[in-house]
């Protein structure tokens, strides 16, 4: 049992340590590594949306693990124990009791990831070379030339970039405020 605790602590600390490494320090080795994966396994990692999604999942997992870890530690173990005494199995305890308690942190993680992924410029600019695969923030960049700026297209692109985040925030606002309120009480 002690070994499992040590192993989980090492894995958790590894996730935390990866949050300390700036993306700019690993961006070129990452692209080279993804190219090697593509050439050895045949899995398309560069110039595909699935490769970009895979990399975003990898980069955003550490923040999610960190936030869930802190939130789950605040849930009393006696809650799980009382449900098991009442006859619930581990699966039922998690889905019927623990998971509903995790709703505020789940919404927080979703909000942070959506905003970070939507606003990301650097990773898509490295991964996506095909013009048809560009993200909206990446495509907006090309309206600003070296000597001229296409203001009408640039402003339309910037509005398109902002609208989905504003709509998402409007729908998630009640959960954000509820999460802030519950976090203050704990």
Phi, psi and omega in degrees: 000322180297323181294321179296320179296319179294317179297316179294325177293321178295317179296316178298315180295329175295317176300316181295319180297326180292337177290338183276345183271119179293145181299326183298335180281338183245004187295318180287316174299327178297314180296320177296319179295318179294327176293321177295319177299318181295320183283330181273321184260339183085000177286127181285109181252332180252144179063033173221151177292325180295323176295319178295318178297317179301316181290322178295320177299316179297318182284331183267352182295323184295320178294319179297316179298317180299313181292316178297320180300312180296322182287318182293329178295338180276350179276125182292138179293332180299335177295315177293316182298319181292325177292323178291325176295325178286356174105007180278140176277175184299320180298313180294319179301316181293307188285330183264336185243305187286313184300318176298329177291331181280000184304314180299319181286328177296315178296320178298315179297317179298315181298312180298319180291318180298314181294319180293317182290319181296321183273358184292132178245317190293310182297313177298327179292334177275325187271318186262112178257337180286133184297326182286345181263357184300143173282166182297314177300324179290318179293326179297327180302325185285355174280346180259100182273179181288322184246337180227156176235128177273085189299319182297315179288324179295315180294321177297317178296320179293323176295317177298329179289323185277323188305311181299323180291321178295316178296316179299316180296321180298320178286329184267356186301318181296325178287325178297311181295320178296319179295321178295318180295318179290326178293327180287328181286322181291000000 
